[in-house]
Amino acid sequence: MILSSELNLVCAVSDLEPGTAKRIVVGRLALAAFNLDGEFYVTDDTCTHGFASLSTGIIDGHLVECPWHGGTFDIRSGAPVDRPCTVPLTVYRTVVRDGALWVDLGGKPGVE
């Protein structure tokens, strides 16, 4: 995976328990960091349907449910799964180094 030089600290890995999410603000971006059984993902925090914070949504496996209208997204790809969500989330590349989770905001969003 090629990372840009624009890595931003998200949190300590120990601050993000498996099956949980955390809202992070980096500059003007509100992001949601997820720990799915030791695999870390960072997406936009705002639901593309109704402006709710997805970091407060219900996590079920690899899905997150919007707390306002119940639509779901695949955390790994950002793809909308259930209506009323139809527009995908941006998923950013992440890296774990020295016990910390970092997000790459300067490279091409996506997962490999």
Secondary structure, DSSP 4 states (H G I P E B T S, - for coil): ----S-EEEEEEGGGS-TTEEEEEEETTEEEEEEEETTEEEEEESB-TTT--BGGGSEEETTEEE-TTT--EEETTT--EEETT--SPPPEEEEEEETTEEEEE-SS-----
